[in-house]
Amino acid sequence: MKVVKLSPTGKLYVEVCLTPALLPLYNINDSIVVVIDIFRATSSICYGIDNGATAIIPVSEVEECAAYHGTDHLLAAERDGKVVEGFDFGNSPFSYVPEKVAGRTVVLTTTNGTHAIHLSKMAKQIVIGSFFNLTALCDYLISKKHNVLLVCAGWKNKFNLEDTIFAGAVVHQLNGASYKLDDSSIAAEDLYLLAKDDLRGYLKKTSHGERLKLLGIEADIDFCLNVDITTAIPVLEGDRLVKLI
């Protein structure tokens, strides 16, 4: 049995990768990776799996998603916040309600979230995080007693606030549970503590939030900041995200 690598203090690691561009700097093979894309991919994935989707297949490119045309899968494609023409829907959580996705498999490609999932495929395990499943996710991570790497999808490989603040919320629940924090985890937790009493107010200033507002989908932003409305944890098994049992 492989021994989990511990910090020099004998604690597990919890680290925050602030953008997928920094992933090569981390020991991803020895970590449970939590992929985070709050506005909106991982929120929609959590919501869809909790609402009965059989599986969600994340693909990197629109062409990969289009290759599923003619199957019985639902096809979801988003670029720059917009639904790609010719697909069933994008990554608005309001598209992942039971009457649409229950019992169905969704093929999904997004600007940032599915990109981060694919870059993380060498991880020991990949799970999906959002404010929707925050407590369930943290309880699971603590129970696994393994190193954790929180991967923020960001915006086109750049840092963003919303993903980092969610990472900080996870760090806050894990802090004190035998984890050693790196500097980015400390910074993320500090940002979360600054924002937590008014998440919506604080995150109004985000650049991606502004992009979504220009598209007239402020309701998506507001909805994605609901905390603990689901308990399902999507986990990558092969090429599919399914409900962790």
C-alpha positions in Angstrom: 0.0 0.0 0.0 1.4 3.4 -1.0 2.3 5.6 1.9 0.7 9.1 1.8 3.4 11.8 1.7 3.2 14.0 4.8 4.7 17.5 5.5 7.8 17.7 7.7 5.4 18.4 10.6 3.7 15.1 10.1 0.5 16.7 8.7 -1.3 16.2 5.4 -1.0 18.9 2.8 -3.8 21.1 1.7 -2.7 23.3 -1.2 -4.5 25.8 -3.5 -3.5 26.0 -7.1 -4.7 29.5 -8.1 -4.8 28.7 -11.8 -4.4 25.6 -14.0 -1.3 27.2 -15.5 0.4 26.5 -12.2 -0.5 22.8 -12.1 3.0 21.5 -13.2 4.3 22.9 -9.9 2.3 20.6 -7.8 2.6 16.9 -6.9 -0.8 16.1 -8.4 -0.3 12.3 -8.4 -0.4 12.1 -4.6 -3.4 14.3 -4.1 -7.2 14.3 -4.1 -7.9 17.1 -6.5 -11.0 19.3 -6.1 -11.8 21.2 -9.3 -13.5 24.5 -8.7 -15.3 26.7 -11.3 -17.9 28.6 -9.3 -19.3 30.7 -12.2 -20.5 28.2 -13.4 -19.3 24.8 -14.5 -18.7 23.0 -11.2 -21.8 24.5 -9.7 -23.9 23.2 -12.6 -22.1 19.8 -12.4 -22.9 19.5 -8.7 -26.5 20.6 -9.3 -27.0 18.2 -12.2 -25.6 15.2 -10.5 -27.6 15.9 -7.3 -30.7 16.3 -9.6 -30.3 12.8 -11.0 -28.1 13.1 -14.0 -26.7 9.6 -14.6 -23.3 11.1 -15.6 -21.6 14.2 -17.0 -18.8 13.7 -19.5 -16.4 16.6 -19.5 -14.6 17.3 -22.7 -12.1 20.0 -23.6 -13.2 21.1 -27.0 -16.5 22.0 -28.7 -15.7 19.5 -31.5 -15.4 16.7 -29.0 -18.9 17.6 -27.7 -20.2 17.8 -31.2 -19.0 14.3 -31.9 -21.8 13.0 -29.7 -24.5 14.5 -32.0 -26.9 11.7 -32.9 -26.6 9.9 -29.6 -29.1 10.0 -26.8 -26.9 12.2 -24.7 -27.7 15.9 -23.9 -25.0 18.2 -25.3 -23.9 21.2 -23.4 -21.3 23.7 -24.7 -20.3 27.1 -23.4 -17.7 29.6 -24.6 -17.1 33.0 -23.1 -20.3 32.7 -21.1 -22.6 31.9 -24.0 -24.3 28.8 -25.2 -22.6 27.5 -28.4 -25.0 27.5 -31.2 -26.4 24.1 -32.1 -26.2 22.6 -28.6 -28.9 21.8 -26.1 -27.7 24.2 -23.4 -24.5 25.6 -21.8 -23.4 25.7 -18.2 -26.2 27.6 -16.4 -27.3 25.7 -13.3 -30.9 26.4 -14.3 -30.4 24.0 -17.2 -29.5 21.1 -14.8 -32.9 20.7 -13.1 -34.5 17.3 -12.6 -37.0 17.6 -15.5 -34.1 18.1 -17.9 -31.3 15.9 -16.7 -32.7 13.1 -14.4 -31.7 9.8 -15.8 -29.7 11.4 -18.7 -26.0 11.6 -19.5 -24.7 15.1 -20.4 -21.6 15.8 -22.5 -20.2 19.2 -21.3 -17.5 21.5 -22.6 -16.8 24.9 -21.0 -14.3 27.7 -21.2 -12.5 27.0 -17.9 -14.0 24.2 -15.8 -13.6 21.2 -18.2 -10.2 22.4 -19.1 -9.1 22.2 -15.5 -10.6 18.7 -15.1 -8.5 17.5 -18.1 -5.3 19.0 -16.8 -5.9 17.3 -13.5 -6.3 13.7 -14.8 -3.1 12.5 -13.2 -4.5 13.0 -9.7 -5.2 10.2 -7.3 -8.8 11.2 -7.5 -10.8 14.1 -8.9 -13.9 15.5 -7.2 -16.0 18.5 -8.0 -16.6 21.4 -5.6 -19.0 24.3 -5.4 -20.7 26.3 -2.7 -23.7 23.9 -3.3 -21.9 20.9 -1.8 -19.4 22.7 0.5 -20.0 20.9 3.7 -20.5 17.4 2.2 -17.3 17.9 0.2 -15.3 19.0 3.3 -16.6 16.1 5.4 -15.6 13.7 2.6 -12.1 15.1 2.3 -11.5 15.0 6.1 -12.7 11.4 6.1 -10.2 10.3 3.4 -7.1 11.5 5.4 -5.2 12.3 2.2 -3.4 15.3 0.7 -5.8 17.7 -1.0 -5.1 20.0 -3.9 -7.8 22.6 -4.7 -7.5 23.6 -8.3 -9.1 26.9 -9.3 -10.2 26.9 -12.9 -9.8 30.7 -13.1 -10.5 32.5 -16.3 -8.5 31.4 -19.3 -5.6 30.4 -17.0 -5.7 33.6 -15.1 -6.5 34.0 -11.4 -10.1 34.8 -10.3 -11.7 35.7 -7.1 -14.7 33.5 -6.9 -12.8 30.2 -7.3 -10.1 31.3 -4.8 -12.7 32.3 -2.2 -14.4 29.0 -2.5 -11.0 27.3 -2.1 -10.6 29.4 1.0 -14.0 28.2 2.3 -12.8 24.6 2.0 -9.4 25.4 3.7 -11.3 27.0 6.5 -13.2 23.8 7.2 -10.1 21.7 6.8 -7.8 23.9 8.9 -7.1 22.3 12.2 -7.9 18.8 10.9 -4.3 17.7 10.7 -3.5 19.6 7.5 -0.4 21.8 6.7 -1.4 24.9 4.7 0.7 26.4 2.0 0.9 30.1 1.4 -1.8 30.1 -1.3 -4.1 28.2 1.1 -3.5 30.8 3.8 -4.2 33.6 1.3 -7.4 31.9 0.0 -8.7 31.4 3.6 -8.0 35.0 4.4 -10.0 36.1 1.3 -12.8 33.9 2.3 -12.9 35.3 5.9 -13.0 38.8 4.4 -15.9 37.9 2.1 -17.9 35.3 4.0 -20.4 37.6 5.7 -21.5 39.0 2.3 -20.4 36.7 -0.4 -22.8 38.2 -3.0 -21.7 41.7 -2.2 -18.0 40.9 -2.2 -18.2 38.9 -5.5 -20.1 41.6 -7.3 -16.6 43.0 -8.1 -15.4 40.0 -10.0 -14.4 40.3 -13.6 -16.3 37.1 -14.6 -19.3 38.3 -12.7 -19.2 41.5 -14.8 -19.0 39.4 -18.0 -22.0 37.4 -17.0 -24.0 40.5 -16.1 -23.4 41.9 -19.6 -25.0 38.7 -20.9 -28.0 39.3 -18.7 -27.6 36.3 -16.5 -27.1 37.8 -13.1 -29.5 35.2 -11.7 -26.9 32.5 -12.4 -24.3 34.4 -10.3 -26.7 34.8 -7.4 -27.8 31.1 -7.5 -24.2 29.8 -7.7 -23.5 31.4 -4.2 -26.1 29.3 -2.4 -24.4 27.2 0.3 -25.1 23.5 1.1 -28.2 23.1 -1.1 -26.9 19.7 -2.4 -25.0 16.8 -0.8 -23.9 14.9 -3.9 -20.1 14.9 -4.7 -19.4 14.3 -8.4 -16.3 12.1 -8.9 -14.5 11.4 -12.1 -14.6 7.7 -13.0 -12.9 7.0 -16.3 -14.2 9.8 -18.6 -17.4 10.4 -16.6 -18.4 12.4 -13.6 -20.8 10.4 -11.5 -22.2 10.6 -8.0 -19.8 9.5 -5.3 -21.3 6.5 -3.5 
